[in-house]
Amino acid sequence: MISLEQFLRSLREAELMEVAAWEDLQAIVDREAPPDRVAQWLVRWEVLTRWQAQQLLLGGTKFQIGDYRLLDAIHLGQDSTIYLAQQPGIERRVAIKQQSLSAAEDLSQQQDFWQELKAIASVEHPHIVAPIDAGFDGESGATSESEEDADPDANQSTGQPYFVMEWVGGGRLGQWISQQAPLPIPWACEIGCQIADALACLHAAGWVHRRLVPEHLKIKMEEDGTPSAKLLGFGHACRLGETPPVDLHRPISKLPSGIRSLFSPEDHLGQPDTTGQGDLYSLGGLLLWMLTGQSPAEVLTSRSALRSGSEEERSLPIAEQLARTIRTWRPDLPHDLERILAKSLASRREERWSSALHLKEQLAPFALSASEENLPNEADLPEFDTIATEEVTSFPKRSVPPPMGFSFPEPKSPKKHAP
């Protein structure tokens, strides 16, 4: 572990405190105190976040990308890192995705990185994450420019590319499914309508998402108790009609079986979706997962068992077989909704819904927004407080330590109660 002097020096170099506040801290700190104890109290005083304190204890001093102050690292990927940051001036929380230095040195990987930003910037939709800024960060000449004016392909700056997005609170859809599924029918269909509308907008702008999985959807509850979904994760997006590059780092075959089953049969045959039909198949799979608590892989396995049943069952159309299978997992589903799901998950592309808007129209009568009669009882709604969220518990609210003369107290041991 670093010494207290090294910790204080790193704290000053990181510019996380005003100079006067840092000098006050030096005046009151106990020179015999271990640095982790000092860091603990700075977190408690909300001068630092936990992540900032951890990085300082490791000797880190870089807490800035462009003009944005880093608060936390929320996702460490193979080629990039996503940070929670604070926008200067208005103190707004944002998300920053920064490409790793090794990936940025590869021109094709850097072009793929900017492709994600172009896909996000191509649409403005309440259920798609919004871009804010983009630039390069590095000692050789950091630049930053607004997303609207940025032309990353023409930018000759060196360093690590990054782009800034709105920070989306709430929990991942996968967390809701694992903790609350099967979800109320109006609630799940409301999310389905929102995402279908977002996909319709994305497809109209000429893009395909290609990775519609639970980790790329965040859900938060509005004040009126309705869910609001936000589509993220555009790292695999491609233009309509264009063959996407092969994903060598995380191909479909390497994904968990439940997630793999969200991809269309064409994807599994090595025919990547360039039409948007694969997105609709994935949305159908997500709806099935929300409504039954079972992944498409588990439900389709059940359909295979149905095929081995009576002659009458084997002679049914495949769509009807799938609808009956869904019924075994969720008996209270309306038959029309069963057929909507079955059509969404048809093996043949031409048998699925023709567009995202068409699918939305079919789901709308079952959604929360259809009528007040569809609103579930309060007891039927998922308990939002029980859903894990990605919020950071400590944010800097002040840049000065306690008044002069305040000493670092020793933490008190919990009181022992008599049995």
C-alpha positions as semicolon CSV with decimal commas, in nm:
position;residue;x (nm);y (nm);z (nm)
1;M;0,000;0,000;0,000
2;I;0,121;0,352;-0,073
3;S;0,222;0,585;0,208
4;L;0,006;0,870;0,335
5;E;0,237;1,124;0,171
6;Q;0,204;0,944;-0,162
7;F;-0,174;0,933;-0,122
8;L;-0,195;1,308;-0,051
9;R;0,037;1,382;-0,342
10;S;-0,177;1,171;-0,577
11;L;-0,487;1,347;-0,445
12;R;-0,338;1,685;-0,534
13;E;-0,217;1,574;-0,878
14;A;-0,562;1,434;-0,954
15;E;-0,714;1,780;-0,894
16;L;-1,017;1,631;-0,720
17;M;-1,004;1,906;-0,455
18;E;-0,945;2,277;-0,462
19;V;-0,587;2,371;-0,367
20;A;-0,703;2,553;-0,052
21;A;-0,913;2,255;0,054
22;W;-0,621;2,021;-0,006
23;E;-0,398;2,242;0,208
24;D;-0,661;2,243;0,485
25;L;-0,671;1,865;0,466
26;Q;-0,294;1,847;0,507
27;A;-0,317;2,069;0,813
28;I;-0,573;1,855;0,997
29;V;-0,478;1,504;0,892
30;D;-0,308;1,281;1,145
31;R;0,032;1,199;0,995
32;E;0,021;0,860;1,162
33;A;-0,314;0,769;1,005
34;P;-0,302;0,499;0,737
35;P;-0,396;0,625;0,388
36;D;-0,692;0,388;0,356
37;R;-0,843;0,539;0,673
38;V;-0,806;0,889;0,528
39;A;-0,960;0,772;0,202
40;Q;-1,248;0,615;0,394
41;W;-1,334;0,943;0,561
42;L;-1,305;1,141;0,238
43;V;-1,563;0,906;0,091
44;R;-1,784;0,948;0,397
45;W;-1,758;1,327;0,363
46;E;-1,854;1,286;-0,005
47;V;-1,535;1,450;-0,122
48;L;-1,447;1,134;-0,319
49;T;-1,642;0,843;-0,461
50;R;-1,544;0,493;-0,356
51;W;-1,391;0,425;-0,696
52;Q;-1,186;0,745;-0,687
53;A;-1,057;0,654;-0,341
54;Q;-0,963;0,304;-0,458
55;Q;-0,776;0,441;-0,760
56;L;-0,587;0,693;-0,545
57;L;-0,480;0,418;-0,306
58;L;-0,339;0,235;-0,608
59;G;-0,143;0,546;-0,708
60;G;-0,380;0,658;-0,983
61;T;-0,399;1,027;-1,070
62;K;-0,604;1,037;-1,392
63;F;-0,968;1,119;-1,327
64;Q;-1,043;1,325;-1,634
65;I;-1,143;1,246;-1,993
66;G;-1,169;1,563;-2,193
67;D;-1,347;1,806;-1,963
68;Y;-1,537;1,532;-1,781
69;R;-1,451;1,420;-1,427
70;L;-1,460;1,042;-1,378
71;L;-1,667;0,910;-1,087
72;D;-1,671;0,536;-1,144
73;A;-1,578;0,260;-1,390
74;I;-1,904;0,076;-1,458
75;H;-1,794;-0,167;-1,731
76;L;-1,449;-0,299;-1,815
77;G;-1,454;-0,453;-2,162
78;Q;-1,183;-0,614;-2,370
79;D;-1,144;-0,315;-2,601
80;S;-1,311;-0,032;-2,409
81;T;-1,419;0,096;-2,069
82;I;-1,743;0,271;-1,977
83;Y;-1,722;0,533;-1,703
84;L;-1,974;0,726;-1,503
85;A;-1,862;1,089;-1,515
86;Q;-1,968;1,440;-1,426
87;Q;-2,018;1,705;-1,691
88;P;-1,854;2,035;-1,595
89;G;-2,060;2,344;-1,535
90;I;-2,401;2,182;-1,508
91;E;-2,278;1,892;-1,288
92;R;-2,478;1,642;-1,492
93;R;-2,398;1,273;-1,475
94;V;-2,302;1,118;-1,809
95;A;-2,163;0,789;-1,938
96;I;-1,834;0,786;-2,129
97;K;-1,717;0,500;-2,346
98;Q;-1,342;0,513;-2,410
99;Q;-1,157;0,279;-2,642
100;S;-0,845;0,112;-2,508
101;L;-0,512;0,240;-2,635
102;S;-0,423;-0,092;-2,800
103;A;-0,756;-0,106;-2,985
104;A;-0,731;0,260;-3,087
105;E;-0,399;0,190;-3,260
106;D;-0,580;-0,049;-3,495
107;L;-0,750;0,165;-3,761
108;S;-1,025;-0,090;-3,834
109;Q;-1,110;-0,123;-3,463
110;Q;-1,120;0,254;-3,428
111;Q;-1,359;0,275;-3,723
112;D;-1,581;0,013;-3,556
113;F;-1,576;0,224;-3,239
114;W;-1,696;0,533;-3,425
115;Q;-1,956;0,321;-3,605
116;E;-2,132;0,273;-3,272
117;L;-2,151;0,650;-3,219
118;K;-2,285;0,703;-3,571
119;A;-2,564;0,453;-3,508
120;I;-2,665;0,625;-3,182
121;A;-2,641;0,972;-3,339
122;S;-2,859;0,872;-3,635
123;V;-3,179;0,880;-3,428
124;E;-3,349;1,084;-3,159
125;H;-3,588;0,867;-2,964
126;P;-3,700;0,867;-2,599
127;H;-3,615;0,498;-2,567
128;I;-3,269;0,509;-2,727
129;V;-2,967;0,641;-2,538
130;A;-2,874;0,993;-2,653
131;P;-2,520;1,101;-2,755
132;I;-2,369;1,419;-2,611
133;D;-2,005;1,462;-2,709
134;A;-1,706;1,291;-2,873
135;G;-1,333;1,338;-2,898
136;F;-0,983;1,205;-2,837
137;D;-0,809;1,193;-2,502
138;G;-0,434;1,168;-2,467
139;E;-0,112;1,352;-2,400
140;S;-0,046;1,401;-2,769
141;G;-0,325;1,650;-2,806
142;A;-0,661;1,589;-2,649
143;T;-0,954;1,725;-2,843
144;S;-1,322;1,742;-2,774
145;E;-1,604;1,848;-2,997
146;S;-1,978;1,824;-2,992
147;E;-2,131;1,509;-3,136
148;E;-2,317;1,705;-3,403
149;D;-2,001;1,862;-3,546
150;A;-1,767;1,567;-3,494
151;D;-1,636;1,379;-3,795
152;P;-1,428;1,106;-3,630
153;D;-1,312;0,959;-3,963
154;A;-1,157;1,292;-4,060
155;N;-1,014;1,373;-3,718
156;Q;-0,636;1,338;-3,721
157;S;-0,594;1,367;-3,344
158;T;-0,414;1,089;-3,167
159;G;-0,493;0,938;-2,832
160;Q;-0,784;0,732;-2,710
161;P;-1,120;0,793;-2,879
162;Y;-1,421;0,841;-2,655
163;F;-1,781;0,944;-2,681
164;V;-2,021;1,070;-2,419
165;M;-2,382;0,957;-2,372
166;E;-2,662;1,037;-2,135
167;W;-2,644;0,845;-1,809
168;V;-2,936;0,605;-1,783
169;G;-3,042;0,507;-1,433
170;G;-3,241;0,203;-1,329
171;G;-3,165;-0,167;-1,356
172;R;-3,080;-0,394;-1,646
173;L;-3,369;-0,591;-1,792
174;G;-3,185;-0,910;-1,700
175;Q;-3,203;-0,809;-1,333
176;W;-3,577;-0,754;-1,356
177;I;-3,626;-1,091;-1,526
178;S;-3,411;-1,285;-1,279
179;Q;-3,575;-1,126;-0,974
180;Q;-3,935;-1,066;-1,083
181;A;-4,032;-1,284;-1,382
182;P;-4,289;-1,374;-1,488
183;L;-4,372;-1,005;-1,519
184;P;-4,726;-0,863;-1,534
185;I;-4,863;-0,882;-1,888
186;P;-4,935;-0,506;-1,929
187;W;-4,593;-0,422;-1,785
188;A;-4,400;-0,654;-2,021
189;C;-4,603;-0,547;-2,325
190;E;-4,543;-0,180;-2,241
191;I;-4,168;-0,243;-2,256
192;G;-4,218;-0,440;-2,577
193;C;-4,405;-0,149;-2,738
194;Q;-4,136;0,099;-2,635
195;I;-3,853;-0,111;-2,776
196;A;-4,048;-0,193;-3,093
197;D;-4,099;0,179;-3,150
198;A;-3,728;0,243;-3,090
199;L;-3,635;-0,031;-3,338
200;A;-3,875;0,112;-3,596
201;C;-3,700;0,448;-3,566
202;L;-3,356;0,285;-3,585
203;H;-3,448;0,077;-3,891
204;A;-3,600;0,381;-4,063
205;A;-3,267;0,560;-4,013
206;G;-3,093;0,273;-4,190
207;W;-2,943;0,081;-3,897
208;V;-2,977;-0,266;-3,742
209;H;-2,898;-0,315;-3,371
210;R;-2,798;-0,686;-3,386
211;R;-2,747;-0,735;-3,009
212;L;-3,089;-0,700;-2,849
213;V;-3,015;-0,880;-2,522
214;P;-3,116;-0,810;-2,158
215;E;-2,787;-0,640;-2,068
216;H;-2,847;-0,379;-2,340
217;L;-3,181;-0,265;-2,199
218;K;-3,219;-0,056;-1,885
219;I;-3,552;-0,011;-1,711
220;K;-3,649;0,259;-1,466
221;M;-3,981;0,336;-1,306
222;E;-4,150;0,667;-1,380
223;E;-4,332;0,861;-1,109
224;D;-4,667;0,720;-1,223
225;G;-4,541;0,364;-1,174
226;T;-4,497;0,278;-1,542
227;P;-4,170;0,131;-1,672
228;S;-3,950;0,323;-1,913
229;A;-3,700;0,128;-2,124
230;K;-3,382;0,259;-2,282
231;L;-3,194;0,077;-2,559
232;L;-2,813;0,070;-2,522
233;G;-2,524;-0,139;-2,654
234;F;-2,482;-0,037;-3,018
235;G;-2,135;-0,188;-3,049
236;H;-2,253;-0,448;-3,304
237;A;-2,483;-0,218;-3,503
238;C;-2,448;-0,212;-3,880
239;R;-2,616;-0,035;-4,167
240;L;-2,914;-0,197;-4,335
241;G;-2,798;-0,414;-4,623
242;E;-2,429;-0,410;-4,523
243;T;-2,253;-0,726;-4,410
244;P;-2,119;-0,663;-4,058
245;P;-1,763;-0,757;-3,960
246;V;-1,709;-1,092;-3,792
247;D;-1,707;-1,063;-3,413
248;L;-1,391;-1,247;-3,312
249;H;-1,404;-1,146;-2,945
250;R;-1,757;-1,251;-2,853
251;P;-1,927;-1,455;-3,127
252;I;-2,278;-1,589;-3,073
253;S;-2,142;-1,939;-3,012
254;K;-1,955;-1,815;-2,703
255;L;-2,262;-1,660;-2,538
256;P;-2,467;-1,837;-2,267
257;S;-2,735;-2,067;-2,408
258;G;-3,024;-1,847;-2,293
259;I;-2,874;-1,541;-2,464
260;R;-2,787;-1,742;-2,775
261;S;-3,152;-1,839;-2,812
262;L;-3,243;-1,471;-2,859
263;F;-3,068;-1,470;-3,196
264;S;-3,252;-1,569;-3,511
265;P;-3,190;-1,898;-3,694
266;E;-3,017;-1,701;-3,971
267;D;-2,762;-1,568;-3,722
268;H;-2,687;-1,920;-3,603
269;L;-2,634;-2,028;-3,964
270;G;-2,370;-1,760;-4,012
271;Q;-2,601;-1,528;-4,205
272;P;-2,589;-1,203;-4,002
273;D;-2,905;-0,997;-3,996
274;T;-2,886;-0,696;-4,228
275;T;-3,262;-0,640;-4,265
276;G;-3,382;-0,579;-3,908
277;Q;-3,572;-0,910;-3,894
278;G;-3,319;-1,045;-3,647
279;D;-3,395;-0,755;-3,413
280;L;-3,765;-0,846;-3,422
281;Y;-3,687;-1,210;-3,345
282;S;-3,476;-1,100;-3,047
283;L;-3,755;-0,873;-2,922
284;G;-3,999;-1,164;-2,943
285;G;-3,756;-1,372;-2,739
286;L;-3,723;-1,100;-2,476
287;L;-4,101;-1,072;-2,450
288;L;-4,125;-1,447;-2,403
289;W;-3,858;-1,433;-2,133
290;M;-4,031;-1,149;-1,948
291;L;-4,373;-1,315;-1,962
292;T;-4,271;-1,672;-1,874
293;G;-3,943;-1,635;-1,688
294;Q;-3,796;-1,886;-1,934
295;S;-3,549;-1,820;-2,215
296;P;-3,650;-1,914;-2,570
297;A;-3,404;-2,205;-2,545
298;E;-3,606;-2,360;-2,262
299;V;-3,941;-2,299;-2,431
300;L;-3,826;-2,435;-2,767
301;T;-3,700;-2,748;-2,591
302;S;-4,052;-2,790;-2,453
303;R;-4,190;-2,758;-2,805
304;S;-3,969;-3,048;-2,912
305;A;-4,131;-3,255;-2,637
306;L;-4,473;-3,155;-2,771
307;R;-4,378;-3,278;-3,117
308;S;-4,317;-3,622;-2,972
309;G;-4,672;-3,630;-2,831
310;S;-4,995;-3,743;-2,994
311;E;-5,053;-3,754;-3,368
312;E;-5,295;-3,462;-3,336
313;E;-5,034;-3,247;-3,163
314;R;-4,765;-3,335;-3,417
315;S;-4,997;-3,239;-3,704
316;L;-5,054;-2,886;-3,570
317;P;-4,889;-2,593;-3,752
318;I;-4,556;-2,502;-3,595
319;A;-4,689;-2,162;-3,484
320;E;-4,978;-2,329;-3,300
321;Q;-4,740;-2,581;-3,142
322;L;-4,528;-2,295;-3,010
323;A;-4,837;-2,108;-2,886
324;R;-4,949;-2,416;-2,693
325;T;-4,602;-2,455;-2,547
326;I;-4,604;-2,094;-2,428
327;R;-4,941;-2,162;-2,264
328;T;-4,788;-2,436;-2,050
329;W;-4,544;-2,181;-1,906
330;R;-4,796;-1,896;-1,865
331;P;-5,157;-2,025;-1,865
332;D;-5,311;-1,679;-1,811
333;L;-5,173;-1,534;-2,136
334;P;-5,448;-1,430;-2,380
335;H;-5,449;-1,655;-2,687
336;D;-5,391;-1,356;-2,916
337;L;-5,075;-1,269;-2,723
338;E;-4,957;-1,631;-2,750
339;R;-4,991;-1,609;-3,127
340;I;-4,807;-1,275;-3,136
341;L;-4,512;-1,435;-2,957
342;A;-4,524;-1,747;-3,173
343;K;-4,520;-1,541;-3,493
344;S;-4,230;-1,332;-3,361
345;L;-4,026;-1,649;-3,307
346;A;-4,108;-1,821;-3,635
347;S;-3,810;-2,010;-3,776
348;R;-3,862;-1,873;-4,126
349;R;-3,800;-1,503;-4,170
350;E;-4,097;-1,450;-4,403
351;E;-4,337;-1,589;-4,140
352;R;-4,248;-1,324;-3,880
353;W;-4,387;-0,973;-3,842
354;S;-4,308;-0,753;-4,139
355;S;-4,181;-0,459;-3,934
356;A;-4,123;-0,331;-3,582
357;L;-4,423;-0,100;-3,614
358;H;-4,644;-0,394;-3,710
359;L;-4,531;-0,581;-3,399
360;K;-4,592;-0,272;-3,184
361;E;-4,947;-0,242;-3,319
362;Q;-5,015;-0,602;-3,219
363;L;-4,875;-0,556;-2,867
364;A;-5,038;-0,219;-2,797
365;P;-5,381;-0,352;-2,682
366;F;-5,209;-0,548;-2,404
367;A;-4,980;-0,265;-2,283
368;L;-5,019;-0,039;-1,981
369;S;-5,079;0,263;-2,201
370;A;-5,375;0,102;-2,381
371;S;-5,628;0,190;-2,113
372;E;-5,660;0,234;-1,740
373;E;-5,832;-0,103;-1,725
374;N;-5,500;-0,264;-1,813
375;L;-5,319;-0,106;-1,520
376;P;-5,214;-0,382;-1,281
377;N;-5,286;-0,363;-0,912
378;E;-5,011;-0,204;-0,709
379;A;-4,939;-0,543;-0,554
380;D;-4,881;-0,689;-0,902
381;L;-4,613;-0,439;-1,001
382;P;-4,247;-0,540;-0,961
383;E;-4,089;-0,413;-0,641
384;F;-3,851;-0,151;-0,779
385;D;-3,661;-0,120;-0,451
386;T;-3,561;-0,485;-0,472
387;I;-3,404;-0,449;-0,816
388;A;-3,029;-0,397;-0,819
389;T;-2,933;-0,074;-0,992
390;E;-2,605;0,063;-1,119
391;E;-2,625;0,385;-0,925
392;V;-2,311;0,500;-0,746
393;T;-2,380;0,542;-0,377
394;S;-2,137;0,828;-0,315
395;F;-2,103;1,140;-0,528
396;P;-1,887;1,443;-0,455
397;K;-2,114;1,715;-0,319
398;R;-1,845;1,940;-0,180
399;S;-1,477;1,991;-0,249
400;V;-1,364;2,095;0,099
401;P;-1,293;1,883;0,406
402;P;-1,451;1,953;0,747
403;P;-1,348;2,271;0,930
404;M;-1,002;2,317;1,074
405;G;-0,950;2,132;1,398
406;F;-1,168;1,837;1,299
407;S;-0,983;1,514;1,370
408;F;-1,025;1,180;1,202
409;P;-1,224;0,972;1,452
410;E;-1,163;0,605;1,494
411;P;-1,456;0,396;1,371
412;K;-1,663;0,270;1,659
413;S;-1,710;-0,099;1,717
414;P;-2,071;-0,215;1,705
415;K;-2,236;-0,243;2,044
416;K;-2,278;-0,590;2,177
417;H;-2,627;-0,665;2,295
418;A;-2,696;-0,904;2,575
419;P;-2,853;-1,227;2,456
